[in-house]
Amino acid sequence: MRKEFLHELIKSQVGSNATWSAYHYIKGDPYPLILQEAEKQTGVKCDIYWVENGVPSTFTLSAIQGYANRVVLWHSRHLELSFYLRKLFINGDPKEIIIELAERQCLIAIAELSLAKKNGDFAVKAFLKSINGQGIFNPHHDILLDSKLEPIDESYFVAWFYGLAHEIGHAVPLTDEIRNYPFLTDEAMNEALEDALLVFNYYPEHIKKEARNRLNSNKKKYFIEKDHIRSEVIADLTAINILYNSALRTIYQSSNKFDIITFVLEVIIMANLIVLLERCEKMAQYAAKPPVDEKKLDYVLMPIAYYIRIGKIYEYLEILLATFGTNTQKIQKKQMKAAEAVMEQLFDQYEPVIGAIDSGLSNAMKFTFNQQESYDDLFNQFSSDVKSKSGGYFRLQAKEFCRLADSYGIASKQLELLKKII
Ligand SMILES: [Zn+2]
Protein backbone atom coordinates (compact mmCIF):
# COMPACT_ATOMS: atom_id res chain seq x y z
CA MET A 1 0.00 0.00 0.00
CA ARG A 2 1.21 3.44 -0.78
CA LYS A 3 2.21 5.44 2.24
CA GLU A 4 0.34 8.54 1.03
CA PHE A 5 -2.85 6.55 0.72
CA LEU A 6 -2.67 5.37 4.33
CA HIS A 7 -1.82 8.90 5.38
CA GLU A 8 -4.94 10.30 3.70
CA LEU A 9 -7.07 7.53 5.14
CA ILE A 10 -5.94 8.21 8.69
CA LYS A 11 -6.28 11.96 8.24
CA SER A 12 -9.89 11.58 7.17
CA GLN A 13 -10.56 9.82 10.48
CA VAL A 14 -8.71 11.91 13.02
CA GLY A 15 -9.02 15.54 11.97
CA SER A 16 -6.43 17.77 10.37
CA ASN A 17 -4.68 18.88 13.58
CA ALA A 18 -4.04 15.42 14.83
CA THR A 19 -0.62 13.90 14.53
CA TRP A 20 0.17 10.22 14.48
CA SER A 21 3.29 8.18 14.71
CA ALA A 22 4.64 4.94 16.02
CA TYR A 23 4.24 4.81 19.78
CA HIS A 24 7.39 6.08 21.48
CA TYR A 25 8.26 4.14 24.55
CA ILE A 26 11.08 4.39 26.97
CA LYS A 27 13.39 1.55 27.83
CA GLY A 28 11.71 -1.01 30.02
CA ASP A 29 8.20 -0.19 28.80
CA PRO A 30 6.23 -3.39 28.22
CA TYR A 31 4.74 -2.14 24.92
CA PRO A 32 6.84 -4.35 22.59
CA LEU A 33 6.08 -7.36 24.74
CA ILE A 34 2.38 -6.62 24.55
CA LEU A 35 2.49 -6.45 20.78
CA GLN A 36 4.33 -9.76 20.71
CA GLU A 37 1.75 -11.35 22.95
CA ALA A 38 -1.08 -9.81 20.93
CA GLU A 39 0.23 -11.38 17.76
CA LYS A 40 0.50 -14.72 19.51
CA GLN A 41 -3.09 -14.51 20.78
CA THR A 42 -4.70 -13.26 17.59
CA GLY A 43 -2.41 -14.56 14.86
CA VAL A 44 -2.65 -11.14 13.24
CA LYS A 45 -0.01 -8.46 12.81
CA CYS A 46 -1.06 -4.97 13.86
CA ASP A 47 0.29 -1.58 12.90
CA ILE A 48 -0.40 0.72 15.81
CA TYR A 49 -0.49 4.48 15.35
CA TRP A 50 -0.40 6.71 18.38
CA VAL A 51 -2.68 9.68 17.66
CA GLU A 52 -2.38 13.00 19.46
CA ASN A 53 -4.72 16.01 19.41
CA GLY A 54 -7.62 13.82 18.43
CA VAL A 55 -10.85 12.63 20.03
CA PRO A 56 -11.37 10.01 22.76
CA SER A 57 -11.71 6.94 20.60
CA THR A 58 -9.45 4.00 19.79
CA PHE A 59 -10.43 2.04 16.75
CA THR A 60 -9.35 -0.13 13.85
CA LEU A 61 -9.43 1.17 10.30
CA SER A 62 -11.73 -0.95 8.23
CA ALA A 63 -9.91 -3.61 6.21
CA ILE A 64 -7.67 -2.08 3.60
CA GLN A 65 -7.50 -3.87 0.29
CA GLY A 66 -4.18 -5.46 -0.43
CA TYR A 67 -2.90 -4.87 3.11
CA ALA A 68 -2.89 -7.79 5.53
CA ASN A 69 -1.98 -5.94 8.73
CA ARG A 70 -4.66 -4.41 10.93
CA VAL A 71 -4.25 -0.69 11.38
CA VAL A 72 -5.22 0.41 14.89
CA LEU A 73 -5.47 4.07 15.79
CA TRP A 74 -4.67 4.47 19.47
CA HIS A 75 -5.77 7.91 20.62
CA SER A 76 -3.90 9.56 23.46
CA ARG A 77 -7.10 11.42 24.34
CA HIS A 78 -8.93 8.12 24.85
CA LEU A 79 -6.27 7.04 27.28
CA GLU A 80 -6.16 10.43 28.96
CA LEU A 81 -9.89 10.42 29.69
CA SER A 82 -9.70 6.86 30.96
CA PHE A 83 -6.95 7.94 33.36
CA TYR A 84 -9.08 10.82 34.67
CA LEU A 85 -11.99 8.45 35.14
CA ARG A 86 -9.75 5.87 36.79
CA LYS A 87 -8.90 8.46 39.41
CA LEU A 88 -12.55 8.44 40.41
CA PHE A 89 -12.15 4.79 41.32
CA ILE A 90 -9.06 5.14 43.41
CA ASN A 91 -9.35 8.61 44.96
CA GLY A 92 -12.04 7.67 47.44
CA ASP A 93 -14.06 10.85 46.82
CA PRO A 94 -17.57 11.18 48.25
CA LYS A 95 -20.37 9.81 46.09
CA GLU A 96 -21.75 13.21 45.05
CA ILE A 97 -18.37 14.29 43.73
CA ILE A 98 -17.90 11.07 41.79
CA ILE A 99 -21.33 11.48 40.17
CA GLU A 100 -20.63 15.08 39.21
CA LEU A 101 -17.15 14.45 37.83
CA ALA A 102 -18.26 11.32 35.95
CA GLU A 103 -21.09 13.27 34.35
CA ARG A 104 -18.72 16.04 33.30
CA GLN A 105 -16.16 13.60 31.89
CA CYS A 106 -18.86 11.73 29.97
CA LEU A 107 -20.22 14.98 28.56
CA ILE A 108 -16.82 16.16 27.41
CA ALA A 109 -16.26 12.78 25.75
CA ILE A 110 -19.66 13.05 24.04
CA ALA A 111 -18.89 16.63 22.98
CA GLU A 112 -15.53 15.76 21.44
CA LEU A 113 -16.85 12.63 19.76
CA SER A 114 -19.69 14.72 18.34
CA LEU A 115 -17.09 16.91 16.64
CA ALA A 116 -15.68 13.86 14.90
CA LYS A 117 -19.21 13.19 13.68
CA LYS A 118 -19.44 16.79 12.42
CA ASN A 119 -22.31 17.51 14.78
CA GLY A 120 -21.00 20.93 15.78
CA ASP A 121 -24.04 22.54 17.41
CA PHE A 122 -24.74 19.65 19.73
CA ALA A 123 -21.02 19.29 20.48
CA VAL A 124 -21.03 22.87 21.79
CA LYS A 125 -24.13 22.14 23.86
CA ALA A 126 -22.54 19.08 25.49
CA PHE A 127 -19.28 20.96 25.99
CA LEU A 128 -21.02 23.85 27.77
CA LYS A 129 -22.94 21.44 29.97
CA SER A 130 -19.71 19.61 30.82
CA ILE A 131 -17.97 22.72 32.05
CA ASN A 132 -20.68 25.10 33.31
CA GLY A 133 -20.53 25.89 37.01
CA GLN A 134 -17.57 23.64 37.54
CA GLY A 135 -16.07 24.07 40.98
CA ILE A 136 -13.71 21.11 41.11
CA PHE A 137 -10.92 21.23 38.60
CA ASN A 138 -8.65 18.55 37.33
CA PRO A 139 -5.15 19.80 37.98
CA HIS A 140 -3.92 21.02 34.64
CA HIS A 141 -0.94 18.87 33.97
CA ASP A 142 -0.12 16.05 31.66
CA ILE A 143 -1.72 13.04 33.27
CA LEU A 144 -0.24 10.66 30.70
CA LEU A 145 3.27 11.88 31.29
CA ASP A 146 2.81 11.44 35.04
CA SER A 147 1.41 7.96 34.58
CA LYS A 148 4.37 6.95 32.47
CA LEU A 149 6.58 7.45 35.47
CA GLU A 150 4.62 5.00 37.59
CA PRO A 151 6.27 1.66 38.37
CA ILE A 152 5.66 -1.01 35.75
CA ASP A 153 3.41 -3.30 37.73
CA GLU A 154 0.02 -5.00 37.35
CA SER A 155 -1.78 -1.63 37.39
CA TYR A 156 0.47 -0.16 34.73
CA PHE A 157 -0.15 -2.99 32.31
CA VAL A 158 -3.90 -2.81 32.60
CA ALA A 159 -4.39 0.95 32.90
CA TRP A 160 -2.18 1.73 29.91
CA PHE A 161 -3.01 -1.08 27.58
CA TYR A 162 -6.51 -2.43 28.22
CA GLY A 163 -8.19 -0.21 25.60
CA LEU A 164 -5.56 -0.97 22.99
CA ALA A 165 -5.57 -4.69 23.76
CA HIS A 166 -9.37 -4.76 23.49
CA GLU A 167 -9.19 -3.20 20.05
CA ILE A 168 -6.54 -5.67 18.95
CA GLY A 169 -8.71 -8.43 20.45
CA HIS A 170 -11.34 -7.74 17.80
CA ALA A 171 -9.00 -9.51 15.37
CA VAL A 172 -10.14 -12.81 16.87
CA PRO A 173 -13.03 -14.06 14.76
CA LEU A 174 -16.16 -15.35 16.45
CA THR A 175 -16.24 -19.08 15.74
CA ASP A 176 -18.60 -21.88 16.73
CA GLU A 177 -15.95 -23.09 19.11
CA ILE A 178 -16.16 -19.78 20.97
CA ARG A 179 -19.95 -19.86 20.87
CA ASN A 180 -19.71 -23.17 22.70
CA TYR A 181 -17.57 -21.90 25.58
CA PRO A 182 -19.57 -22.88 28.67
CA PHE A 183 -20.33 -19.28 29.62
CA LEU A 184 -21.06 -18.14 26.04
CA THR A 185 -23.51 -20.81 24.87
CA ASP A 186 -26.98 -19.72 23.76
CA GLU A 187 -28.30 -21.01 27.03
CA ALA A 188 -25.72 -19.08 29.06
CA MET A 189 -26.47 -15.89 27.12
CA ASN A 190 -30.18 -16.24 27.77
CA GLU A 191 -29.56 -16.92 31.44
CA ALA A 192 -27.39 -13.82 31.63
CA LEU A 193 -30.21 -11.81 30.10
CA GLU A 194 -32.70 -13.12 32.66
CA ASP A 195 -30.30 -12.16 35.47
CA ALA A 196 -29.91 -8.72 33.93
CA LEU A 197 -33.66 -8.27 33.64
CA LEU A 198 -33.95 -8.83 37.38
CA VAL A 199 -31.59 -5.90 37.90
CA PHE A 200 -33.42 -3.79 35.29
CA ASN A 201 -36.78 -4.86 36.67
CA TYR A 202 -38.21 -1.37 36.23
CA TYR A 203 -38.31 -1.89 32.46
CA PRO A 204 -41.91 -2.49 31.30
CA GLU A 205 -42.85 -6.03 30.28
CA HIS A 206 -43.07 -5.31 26.54
CA ILE A 207 -39.50 -3.99 26.57
CA LYS A 208 -38.26 -7.05 28.43
CA LYS A 209 -39.98 -9.18 25.83
CA GLU A 210 -38.25 -7.28 23.05
CA ALA A 211 -34.90 -7.73 24.82
CA ARG A 212 -35.43 -11.51 24.69
CA ASN A 213 -36.46 -11.35 21.03
CA ARG A 214 -33.51 -9.28 19.98
CA LEU A 215 -30.97 -11.29 21.93
CA ASN A 216 -32.02 -14.33 19.93
CA SER A 217 -32.74 -12.55 16.64
CA ASN A 218 -29.43 -13.34 14.91
CA LYS A 219 -29.43 -9.74 13.70
CA LYS A 220 -26.02 -8.45 14.65
CA LYS A 221 -27.11 -4.86 14.08
CA TYR A 222 -28.79 -4.96 17.50
CA PHE A 223 -26.49 -4.09 20.41
CA ILE A 224 -28.17 -6.75 22.50
CA GLU A 225 -28.04 -9.57 19.95
CA LYS A 226 -26.03 -12.47 21.37
CA ASP A 227 -23.31 -12.58 18.71
CA HIS A 228 -22.88 -8.83 18.98
CA ILE A 229 -22.28 -9.16 22.71
CA ARG A 230 -20.08 -12.24 22.22
CA SER A 231 -17.81 -10.36 19.78
CA GLU A 232 -17.22 -7.67 22.38
CA VAL A 233 -16.69 -10.23 25.12
CA ILE A 234 -14.14 -12.09 23.02
CA ALA A 235 -12.24 -8.86 22.42
CA ASP A 236 -12.30 -8.27 26.19
CA LEU A 237 -11.13 -11.77 27.05
CA THR A 238 -8.36 -11.60 24.45
CA ALA A 239 -7.29 -8.29 25.97
CA ILE A 240 -7.21 -9.87 29.43
CA ASN A 241 -5.11 -12.78 28.13
CA ILE A 242 -2.67 -10.47 26.37
CA LEU A 243 -2.20 -8.36 29.49
CA TYR A 244 -2.13 -11.29 31.89
CA ASN A 245 0.53 -13.22 29.97
CA SER A 246 2.77 -10.25 29.34
CA ALA A 247 2.44 -8.90 32.89
CA LEU A 248 3.07 -12.30 34.39
CA ARG A 249 6.20 -12.75 32.31
CA THR A 250 7.59 -9.28 33.02
CA ILE A 251 6.90 -9.32 36.70
CA TYR A 252 8.29 -12.82 37.23
CA GLN A 253 11.39 -11.89 35.28
CA SER A 254 12.00 -8.98 37.62
CA SER A 255 11.60 -11.57 40.42
CA ASN A 256 8.69 -9.71 41.95
CA LYS A 257 5.56 -11.50 43.01
CA PHE A 258 2.68 -11.19 40.57
CA ASP A 259 -0.33 -9.92 42.47
CA ILE A 260 -3.35 -11.52 40.85
CA ILE A 261 -5.85 -9.61 43.01
CA THR A 262 -4.45 -6.24 41.92
CA PHE A 263 -4.51 -7.42 38.32
CA VAL A 264 -8.14 -8.53 38.56
CA LEU A 265 -9.14 -5.34 40.30
CA GLU A 266 -7.51 -3.22 37.59
CA VAL A 267 -9.32 -5.20 34.91
CA ILE A 268 -12.62 -4.60 36.68
CA ILE A 269 -11.90 -0.86 36.70
CA MET A 270 -10.64 -0.58 33.12
CA ALA A 271 -13.28 -2.83 31.60
CA ASN A 272 -15.93 -0.62 33.18
CA LEU A 273 -14.20 2.54 31.94
CA ILE A 274 -13.68 1.33 28.39
CA VAL A 275 -17.35 0.38 28.28
CA LEU A 276 -18.23 3.80 29.66
CA LEU A 277 -16.31 5.58 26.91
CA GLU A 278 -17.86 3.29 24.33
CA ARG A 279 -21.30 4.24 25.61
CA CYS A 280 -20.36 7.91 25.26
CA GLU A 281 -19.50 7.16 21.65
CA LYS A 282 -22.92 5.60 21.18
CA MET A 283 -24.47 8.73 22.66
CA ALA A 284 -22.59 10.94 20.20
CA GLN A 285 -23.86 8.65 17.46
CA TYR A 286 -27.41 8.99 18.78
CA ALA A 287 -27.19 12.78 18.86
CA ALA A 288 -25.73 12.96 15.35
CA LYS A 289 -28.42 10.80 13.86
CA PRO A 290 -31.39 10.31 16.19
CA PRO A 291 -32.69 6.84 15.48
CA VAL A 292 -36.27 6.18 14.63
CA ASP A 293 -38.70 3.35 15.34
CA GLU A 294 -37.11 0.01 16.14
CA LYS A 295 -33.57 1.40 16.21
CA LYS A 296 -34.58 3.75 19.00
CA LEU A 297 -35.43 0.84 21.25
CA ASP A 298 -31.94 -0.46 20.67
CA TYR A 299 -30.59 2.47 22.69
CA VAL A 300 -33.09 1.75 25.46
CA LEU A 301 -31.83 -1.84 25.63
CA MET A 302 -28.17 -0.83 25.41
CA PRO A 303 -27.53 -0.71 29.19
CA ILE A 304 -28.72 -4.31 29.47
CA ALA A 305 -26.35 -5.40 26.70
CA TYR A 306 -23.41 -3.76 28.48
CA TYR A 307 -24.47 -5.25 31.79
CA ILE A 308 -24.32 -8.73 30.24
CA ARG A 309 -20.94 -8.01 28.70
CA ILE A 310 -19.41 -6.87 31.99
CA GLY A 311 -20.94 -9.90 33.72
CA LYS A 312 -19.15 -12.20 31.27
CA ILE A 313 -15.85 -10.46 31.97
CA TYR A 314 -16.40 -11.05 35.70
CA GLU A 315 -17.12 -14.73 35.05
CA TYR A 316 -13.86 -15.02 33.16
CA LEU A 317 -11.94 -13.25 35.91
CA GLU A 318 -13.29 -15.79 38.37
CA ILE A 319 -11.88 -18.57 36.24
CA LEU A 320 -8.56 -16.74 36.08
CA LEU A 321 -8.50 -16.43 39.86
CA ALA A 322 -9.44 -20.06 40.33
CA THR A 323 -6.72 -21.37 38.02
CA PHE A 324 -3.98 -18.96 39.08
CA GLY A 325 -1.00 -20.78 40.50
CA THR A 326 -2.22 -24.20 39.40
CA ASN A 327 -0.95 -25.99 36.36
CA THR A 328 -4.19 -27.67 35.52
CA GLN A 329 -7.04 -26.22 33.53
CA LYS A 330 -9.50 -28.40 35.40
CA ILE A 331 -10.92 -26.29 38.18
CA GLN A 332 -11.65 -27.82 41.54
CA LYS A 333 -14.92 -26.84 43.20
CA LYS A 334 -13.05 -25.54 46.21
CA GLN A 335 -10.90 -23.22 44.08
CA MET A 336 -13.95 -21.91 42.25
CA LYS A 337 -15.69 -21.16 45.53
CA ALA A 338 -12.63 -19.30 46.80
CA ALA A 339 -12.43 -17.31 43.56
CA GLU A 340 -16.10 -16.38 43.77
CA ALA A 341 -15.57 -15.17 47.31
CA VAL A 342 -12.68 -12.95 46.22
CA MET A 343 -14.70 -11.50 43.35
CA GLU A 344 -17.60 -10.83 45.65
CA GLN A 345 -15.35 -9.01 48.06
CA LEU A 346 -13.82 -6.88 45.29
CA PHE A 347 -17.25 -6.20 43.91
CA ASP A 348 -18.63 -5.12 47.30
CA GLN A 349 -15.70 -2.78 47.66
CA TYR A 350 -16.09 -1.12 44.27
CA GLU A 351 -19.79 -1.49 43.61
CA PRO A 352 -20.65 1.88 45.19
CA VAL A 353 -18.08 3.66 42.97
CA ILE A 354 -19.22 1.84 39.84
CA GLY A 355 -22.80 2.78 40.77
CA ALA A 356 -21.89 6.45 41.25
CA ILE A 357 -20.00 6.59 37.95
CA ASP A 358 -22.99 4.96 36.29
CA SER A 359 -25.27 7.65 37.71
CA GLY A 360 -23.00 10.29 36.21
CA LEU A 361 -23.21 8.55 32.85
CA SER A 362 -27.01 8.29 33.16
CA ASN A 363 -27.22 12.05 33.69
CA ALA A 364 -25.11 12.63 30.58
CA MET A 365 -27.30 10.21 28.65
CA LYS A 366 -30.49 11.95 29.76
CA PHE A 367 -29.02 15.25 28.63
CA THR A 368 -28.26 13.75 25.22
CA PHE A 369 -31.61 12.02 24.81
CA ASN A 370 -33.76 14.95 25.90
CA GLN A 371 -31.68 17.99 24.92
CA GLN A 372 -34.06 20.14 26.89
CA GLU A 373 -31.66 22.82 28.04
CA SER A 374 -31.58 25.83 25.76
CA TYR A 375 -28.44 27.27 24.20
CA ASP A 376 -29.34 30.64 25.73
CA ASP A 377 -29.32 29.30 29.26
CA LEU A 378 -26.11 27.37 28.74
CA PHE A 379 -24.34 30.35 27.15
CA ASN A 380 -25.53 32.72 29.91
CA GLN A 381 -24.06 30.47 32.57
CA PHE A 382 -20.84 30.06 30.60
CA SER A 383 -20.47 33.84 30.14
CA SER A 384 -20.71 34.37 33.85
CA ASP A 385 -18.24 31.52 34.51
CA VAL A 386 -15.77 33.19 32.16
CA LYS A 387 -16.08 36.39 34.18
CA SER A 388 -15.59 34.58 37.49
CA LYS A 389 -12.35 34.25 39.41
CA SER A 390 -11.62 30.93 37.66
CA GLY A 391 -12.45 32.47 34.28
CA GLY A 392 -9.02 31.61 32.90
CA TYR A 393 -9.71 27.90 33.29
CA PHE A 394 -13.03 28.10 31.45
CA ARG A 395 -11.52 30.13 28.63
CA LEU A 396 -8.60 27.76 28.24
CA GLN A 397 -10.83 24.69 28.05
CA ALA A 398 -13.11 26.39 25.52
CA LYS A 399 -10.14 27.43 23.39
CA GLU A 400 -8.86 23.86 23.27
CA PHE A 401 -12.33 22.67 22.34
CA CYS A 402 -12.63 25.21 19.53
CA ARG A 403 -9.23 24.23 18.21
CA LEU A 404 -10.37 20.63 18.05
CA ALA A 405 -13.57 21.70 16.30
CA ASP A 406 -11.57 23.64 13.72
CA SER A 407 -9.41 20.62 13.05
CA TYR A 408 -12.55 18.78 11.97
CA GLY A 409 -13.56 21.70 9.74
CA ILE A 410 -16.76 22.28 11.70
CA ALA A 411 -18.92 25.20 10.63
CA SER A 412 -21.59 25.75 13.25
CA LYS A 413 -23.59 28.70 14.49
CA GLN A 414 -23.15 27.77 18.15
CA LEU A 415 -19.43 27.31 17.70
CA GLU A 416 -19.15 30.86 16.35
CA LEU A 417 -21.04 32.13 19.39
CA LEU A 418 -18.71 30.28 21.71
CA LYS A 419 -15.68 31.74 19.96
CA LYS A 420 -17.09 35.24 20.42
CA ILE A 421 -17.33 34.79 24.19
CA ILE A 422 -13.79 33.62 24.60
ZN1 LIG B 1 -15.02 -3.41 21.01
Residues whose N, C-alpha, C, O or C-beta is under 5 A from the ligand:
A	BS01	ZN	E232 A235
